[in-house]
Amino acid sequence: MSDVTRIQPLRYRSIFISDIHLGFRGCQAAYLLDFLQATQCKHLYLVGDIVDLWAMRRGVYWPETHNAVVREVLEKARSGTQVIYCPGNHDELLRTHLGADFGNVLIRDEVIHETANGKRFLVLHGDLFDSVVQAGPWLARLGSRAYDHLLALNGLLSRVRRLLGLRYWSLAGYLKHKVKNAVAYIGDFERAVATEARRRGVDGMICGHIHHAEVRELHGALYCNCGDWVENCTALVEHHDGRLELLRWTDAVPAAISRPRPRLALARVN
C-alpha cells in the first residue's frame, strides 16, 4: 500500500471558472491543475475562453500541463460532476456546437443556475457586453495581440518568482488597475451585466471575460465574475448552503507548487 497520505478534497456544491486560455503561453495551468485536484463539486461551470483559439492560430503551444487540465475536467465529468461549458470569444468555434454533449460535458451558450438557497443566476461568458468585441472583432483581436504580449511577460515573471520561492503576483493585473481607461472599462462592463440581470428577472449574473474577479451587489443584482487563470488564478465557488465566495488559489496554497503533490482520491458526487 502506498505510504502517501490521502488528502480530503475541498467540497463545494458548485465551481465556476473562466478564462483559462489553454494553448496560450500565459496560462497558469499548473495552479489550475492543483486547484482541480484539490476540489470536488456537484456542478462545474466552464465560463468561456477555456481554450485560446486566437493564440493557437499564431502558433500551437500545448504543453503536458494543458493536457492534464483537460484530463482532470473529463475525469470529473465521468465521476458524476455535471460539467457545463459556456464558450467565450476566444473559443467561439464551440458555439457552432451549442446543445451538444462531448464526453459528458454539455455545451451551452448560457444557463440558469439555481443555488441551494433558491437564488437564480444567469451564467454566460460575458463578451456579449463588451462593446469592443461586438462592434469590431478585428479591433478586439488587435488589442488582444498587445495584451497577449503583456500576459506572456506576466507568465515569465510568475515562473521566476516561483523558482525564487516568492508569492504569486500579477504584473498584468497591477497595470490594469493603474490604467484609468481600464478601470473605466471594467466599471462599464459590470454595469452592463447588472442591467441585463435585472432585465432577465434573475437575482444575478455569473460571467468572466474581463479577467477581473468580483462579487458585489450592483444596481439591485449580484454581479459575479469568476476571474481567470492567466492573471489572477481565481474561481467562484458555491457552498452547500448557497453562499457564493471568490477563491484566489495562489493565496490558498504554498507559492512553490512545483513540488510533487499526491493526487487526491475523489469520491463520486451524487
C-alpha positions in Angstrom: 0.0 0.0 0.0 1.2 3.5 -0.8 2.6 5.5 2.1 1.3 8.7 0.6 -1.3 10.3 2.9 -4.7 10.8 1.3 -5.9 14.4 1.5 -9.5 15.2 1.7 -10.7 17.4 -1.2 -12.3 20.7 -0.6 -16.0 20.1 -1.2 -18.3 22.6 -2.9 -21.8 22.5 -4.4 -20.7 24.4 -7.5 -17.5 25.7 -9.0 -17.3 28.4 -11.7 -14.0 29.0 -13.6 -13.4 31.1 -16.7 -10.7 32.4 -19.0 -8.2 29.6 -18.6 -6.7 30.2 -22.1 -5.3 26.7 -22.6 -3.0 26.9 -25.7 -1.6 30.3 -24.6 1.8 30.7 -23.0 0.5 32.9 -20.2 -2.0 30.2 -19.0 -1.3 29.3 -15.3 -2.2 25.6 -15.9 -0.1 24.3 -13.0 -2.1 26.3 -10.5 -5.4 25.3 -12.1 -4.4 21.6 -12.1 -3.6 21.9 -8.4 -7.0 23.6 -7.8 -9.0 20.9 -9.8 -7.2 18.1 -8.0 -7.9 19.7 -4.6 -11.6 20.3 -5.1 -14.8 18.3 -5.6 -18.2 19.6 -6.7 -21.6 18.6 -8.0 -21.6 21.3 -10.7 -18.6 22.6 -12.6 -19.2 25.5 -14.9 -16.5 26.4 -17.6 -17.5 30.0 -18.3 -15.7 30.6 -21.6 -12.3 31.2 -23.0 -11.2 27.8 -21.8 -9.2 27.1 -24.9 -7.5 30.1 -26.6 -8.0 29.5 -30.3 -7.0 33.1 -31.1 -3.5 32.4 -29.7 -3.3 29.0 -31.3 -3.9 30.5 -34.8 -0.5 32.2 -34.3 1.3 29.0 -33.4 0.4 25.9 -31.4 1.5 25.8 -27.8 0.2 22.9 -25.8 2.4 21.5 -23.0 1.6 18.5 -20.9 0.1 20.5 -18.1 -2.6 21.7 -20.5 -3.4 18.0 -21.4 -3.5 17.3 -17.7 -6.1 20.0 -17.1 -8.3 18.6 -19.8 -8.0 15.1 -18.4 -8.9 16.3 -15.0 -12.1 18.0 -16.2 -13.1 14.9 -18.2 -12.4 12.7 -15.1 -14.7 14.9 -13.0 -17.4 14.6 -15.7 -17.0 10.8 -15.8 -17.2 10.6 -11.9 -20.6 12.3 -11.7 -19.9 16.0 -11.7 -22.2 17.9 -14.1 -19.9 19.9 -16.4 -21.3 22.8 -18.4 -19.2 24.7 -20.9 -20.4 28.1 -22.0 -18.0 29.2 -24.8 -16.4 32.7 -25.0 -15.0 34.8 -27.8 -11.6 33.0 -27.7 -13.2 29.6 -28.1 -16.2 30.8 -30.1 -15.8 27.9 -32.6 -17.6 25.8 -29.9 -20.7 28.0 -30.3 -21.3 26.0 -33.6 -21.9 23.0 -31.3 -24.4 24.5 -28.8 -26.6 21.8 -27.3 -24.0 19.1 -27.9 -22.6 16.7 -25.3 -18.9 15.9 -25.6 -17.7 13.3 -23.1 -20.4 14.3 -20.5 -19.5 17.9 -21.0 -22.6 20.0 -22.0 -22.0 22.9 -24.5 -24.4 25.7 -23.8 -24.5 29.4 -24.7 -25.9 30.3 -21.4 -27.7 28.6 -18.5 -29.6 29.5 -15.4 -28.0 28.2 -12.2 -30.1 27.9 -9.1 -28.2 28.0 -5.8 -29.0 25.8 -2.8 -30.8 28.8 -1.2 -33.1 29.4 -4.2 -31.2 32.3 -5.9 -31.2 32.2 -9.8 -28.1 33.3 -11.7 -27.6 33.6 -15.4 -24.3 32.1 -16.4 -22.5 33.1 -19.6 -19.1 34.2 -20.7 -19.8 37.9 -21.0 -18.3 39.0 -24.3 -21.9 39.9 -25.3 -21.5 43.0 -23.1 -18.1 44.0 -24.5 -18.8 46.9 -26.9 -15.3 46.5 -28.4 -15.8 42.8 -29.3 -19.3 43.4 -30.5 -18.6 46.5 -32.6 -15.3 45.4 -34.2 -13.9 41.8 -33.9 -10.8 42.9 -35.8 -10.1 45.6 -33.3 -10.6 43.2 -30.4 -8.0 40.9 -31.9 -5.6 43.8 -32.4 -6.0 44.7 -28.7 -5.7 41.0 -27.7 -2.3 40.8 -29.5 -0.8 43.5 -27.4 -2.5 42.1 -24.3 -1.1 38.7 -25.1 2.5 40.1 -25.1 1.9 41.6 -21.7 0.5 38.3 -20.4 3.4 36.3 -21.8 5.7 38.6 -19.8 3.4 38.0 -16.8 3.9 34.3 -17.2 7.6 34.5 -17.4 7.7 36.7 -14.2 5.4 34.2 -12.5 7.8 31.3 -13.2 10.8 33.3 -12.0 9.1 34.2 -8.8 8.0 30.6 -8.2 11.6 29.4 -8.6 12.7 32.0 -6.1 10.0 30.8 -3.7 8.1 34.2 -3.8 4.4 34.5 -3.7 2.4 34.8 -7.0 2.0 38.4 -8.3 0.4 39.5 -11.5 2.1 42.3 -13.4 -0.8 42.4 -15.9 -3.3 42.8 -13.1 -1.3 45.5 -11.4 -1.0 47.5 -14.6 -4.7 47.0 -15.4 -5.7 48.6 -12.1 -3.4 51.5 -12.6 -4.6 52.5 -16.1 -7.6 54.9 -15.9 -9.2 53.7 -19.1 -9.0 50.0 -18.0 -10.7 50.9 -14.7 -13.5 52.8 -16.6 -13.9 49.8 -19.0 -14.3 47.4 -16.1 -16.9 49.6 -14.5 -18.9 50.0 -17.7 -18.8 46.2 -18.3 -20.1 45.5 -14.7 -22.9 47.9 -15.0 -24.0 46.4 -18.4 -24.0 42.9 -16.8 -26.1 44.0 -13.8 -28.6 45.8 -16.1 -29.1 42.7 -18.1 -29.6 40.6 -14.9 -32.4 42.9 -13.9 -33.9 42.8 -17.3 -33.9 39.0 -17.3 -35.5 38.9 -13.9 -32.7 36.9 -12.2 -31.0 37.5 -8.9 -27.6 38.0 -10.5 -25.2 37.1 -13.3 -22.1 34.9 -13.3 -19.6 35.7 -16.0 -15.9 36.0 -16.9 -14.3 37.7 -19.9 -12.6 40.8 -18.4 -10.1 38.9 -16.1 -11.3 40.8 -13.1 -12.8 38.7 -10.3 -15.5 40.4 -8.3 -18.6 39.6 -6.2 -20.8 42.6 -5.3 -24.3 44.0 -5.3 -24.7 46.3 -8.2 -27.9 48.1 -9.2 -30.2 45.5 -7.5 -28.4 42.5 -8.8 -25.4 40.3 -7.6 -22.6 40.7 -10.1 -20.2 37.8 -10.0 -17.1 37.5 -12.2 -15.1 34.3 -11.6 -11.9 35.9 -12.9 -9.2 34.0 -14.8 -6.3 31.6 -14.7 -3.8 33.9 -16.5 -3.5 36.9 -14.3 -5.3 36.1 -11.0 -5.9 32.3 -10.6 -9.4 32.8 -9.2 -12.6 30.7 -9.0 -16.1 31.4 -7.8 -17.5 28.6 -5.6 -20.9 27.9 -4.2 -21.0 26.4 -0.7 -23.6 23.8 0.2 -25.8 26.5 1.8 -25.9 28.5 -1.4 -23.3 31.1 -0.3 -21.0 32.3 -3.0 -17.3 33.0 -2.4 -14.3 34.0 -4.6 -11.2 32.0 -4.1 -7.8 33.3 -5.1 -5.9 30.0 -5.3 -2.5 31.4 -5.2 -3.4 32.8 -1.7 -4.8 29.4 -0.7 -1.8 27.2 -1.4 2.0 27.5 -1.0 3.7 29.6 -3.7 6.0 26.7 -4.7 3.5 24.3 -6.2 6.2 22.7 -8.4 6.9 20.2 -5.6 5.2 16.8 -6.1 1.7 16.7 -4.8 -0.2 13.4 -4.1 -3.2 13.0 -6.4 -6.4 13.2 -4.4 -8.8 10.4 -4.2 -12.0 11.9 -5.4 -15.2 10.2 -4.5 -18.2 10.1 -6.9 -20.6 13.0 -6.4 -24.2 12.1 -6.1 
